[in-house]
Every structure is written in structure tokens, then in C-alpha cells.
Amino acid sequence: MDAPKMDFAKDNGLVAGIVQDAASGQVLMLGFLNEESYRKTAETGFVTFWSRTRSKLWMKGETSGNRLRVVEAATDCDNDALLFKVVVEGDGLVCHEGTVSCFTKPIEFGGGA
């Protein structure tokens, strides 16, 4: 089966890339990919993003050693978002703030259950 063609046209050439720990299921981070970073991810097997602030390719972990090795990938129904299930190399601290996940700041919403 051929890989789905990603739709890079919707958001200025970018698609969201959600990164999830393959073993625990924990969501680790969100980044953005353009066509070039998508190809690089496919070629290397390590998640490579497009840095919107620096306007350049960015392989997560290339300096810290906490690279994200893809073990499974899927796209959503619109082909404009990716889910990467990964094994984290290095010490496992994915966030630049020194935590496993970038999602560490709780927000409380009213309403309850």
C-alpha cells in the first residue's frame, strides 16, 4: 500500500506532527513539518521538524541526544497532521525544559463532569 500523500497546502506548507511514546502512549510534543522535513524523517527514521522561528530543518535531539526514532507513523483523515509513535533515545527528556513531555502545565476548565 502506498503512503498517503500529505496535504502541505493548507497551512503555509506545514503539517502538525504529534509525537507519542510508543511504549507508554504519553504525548511528548508537537512540532511542524514541511515537505523537506517529512522526506528527511522518512529517509532517516528520526523525526525532523521545520523550525518556524529559525526557518530551518531541526532534527529533535541532534544536540541533546534525545532523538525520536519512529517506530510507527500515521496521518489523520485529512492528510494534514501526523502522529509519530517513537522510542526516545538518550536520557528520555524530550522537552527543552528538562521534562519527558512538553505537556506539563495543567489548565483548569470549569464545568466539571
C-alpha positions in Angstrom: 0.0 0.0 0.0 1.4 3.4 -1.0 1.9 6.0 1.8 -0.8 8.7 1.8 0.2 12.0 0.2 0.4 14.7 2.8 -1.5 17.9 2.2 1.1 20.6 2.8 -1.1 23.3 1.0 -3.5 24.1 3.9 -1.2 25.8 6.4 1.6 27.6 4.6 3.3 24.4 3.6 3.2 22.9 7.1 1.5 19.9 8.8 1.4 19.3 12.6 3.4 16.4 13.9 2.3 14.9 17.2 4.9 12.8 19.0 3.8 9.9 21.3 5.9 7.5 23.3 5.4 4.1 21.6 5.6 2.2 24.9 3.6 4.4 27.3 1.3 6.2 24.9 2.3 9.5 26.6 2.1 12.5 24.2 5.6 14.0 24.3 5.5 17.1 22.0 4.0 18.8 18.9 6.1 20.2 16.1 5.6 21.1 12.4 6.8 19.5 9.3 7.2 20.8 5.7 7.8 18.6 2.7 11.5 18.6 3.2 11.4 17.6 6.9 8.8 15.0 6.1 11.2 13.4 3.5 14.1 13.7 5.9 12.1 11.9 8.6 11.2 9.1 6.1 14.8 8.8 5.0 16.5 8.7 8.4 13.8 7.2 10.6 14.2 10.0 13.1 11.6 12.8 13.5 12.8 16.0 11.8 10.8 19.2 12.1 10.7 22.5 10.4 11.5 25.3 12.9 9.1 28.1 12.3 11.2 30.5 14.3 14.5 29.7 12.8 13.2 28.8 9.3 15.4 25.6 9.1 15.2 21.9 9.5 15.5 20.7 13.0 16.1 17.0 14.0 14.8 16.7 17.5 17.7 15.6 19.7 20.6 16.3 17.4 22.3 18.3 20.1 20.8 16.8 23.3 21.0 13.2 22.1 17.3 12.7 22.8 16.4 11.7 19.2 13.0 10.5 18.3 13.2 7.1 16.5 10.0 6.5 14.6 8.5 3.0 15.1 5.1 3.8 13.7 3.5 6.7 11.9 0.0 7.6 10.7 -1.8 10.5 9.2 -5.2 11.8 10.1 -8.3 11.6 7.8 -7.5 14.9 6.0 -3.8 14.1 5.5 -2.8 17.4 7.2 -1.5 16.1 10.6 0.9 13.3 11.5 1.2 11.0 14.6 4.6 9.6 15.3 5.0 6.8 17.8 8.6 6.9 18.8 11.3 5.4 21.0 13.2 8.3 22.7 17.0 7.8 22.6 19.3 9.4 25.2 18.0 10.2 28.7 14.4 10.4 27.5 13.9 14.1 28.4 12.2 15.4 25.2 11.3 18.9 26.4 13.9 21.7 26.3 12.8 22.5 29.9 14.2 19.1 31.0 11.0 17.1 31.2 9.9 13.9 29.5 6.9 15.6 27.9 6.4 19.2 26.8 2.8 19.0 28.1 3.4 19.7 31.8 1.3 22.9 32.5 -2.2 22.0 33.6 -5.1 24.2 32.7 -8.4 24.0 34.6 -11.6 24.4 32.8 -14.9 25.0 34.5 -18.0 22.8 34.2 -16.8 19.6 35.7 -18.3 16.2 34.8 
